[in-house]
């Protein structure tokens, strides 16, 4: 029952774990690339606006470009650091879930073994009591034999 998904009960867990990591990395990549795209488009718009005004210095030396570049670098570091931190928290959480899942499986196995042991321990004495009762039913016994069977049944 514990091995529903192949040889390991953890197969489904590992599939979900892999999906979550790949999913997070993909969204991180998309966020990072959208930040790149926004920076490029904003820079192009600023450059077009700057070229329409008569200025002797290059666009890359202007205050607005330097501010845009600084903001872009800060946003990039923020996206990377938050993404790595989130990934770290996911991995820690998934390790904890895996550990707890493993403990639950161990407990289920112990519970099954305990039930098998109890069942066996109850069946043995009940079988001997049943045998004694069947003997009383089918045979006529002497009082000493009856006493011995009764004592054995009571002790079981």
Secondary structure, 3 states (H helix, E strand, C coil): CCCCCCCCCCHHHHHHHHHHHHHHHHHHHHHHHHHHHHHHHHHHHHHHHHHCCCCCCCHHHCHHHHHHHHHHHHHHHHHHHHHHHHHHHHHHHHHHHHHHHHHHHHHHHHHHHHHHHHHHHHHHHHHHHHHHHHHHHHCCCCHHHHHHHHHHHHHC
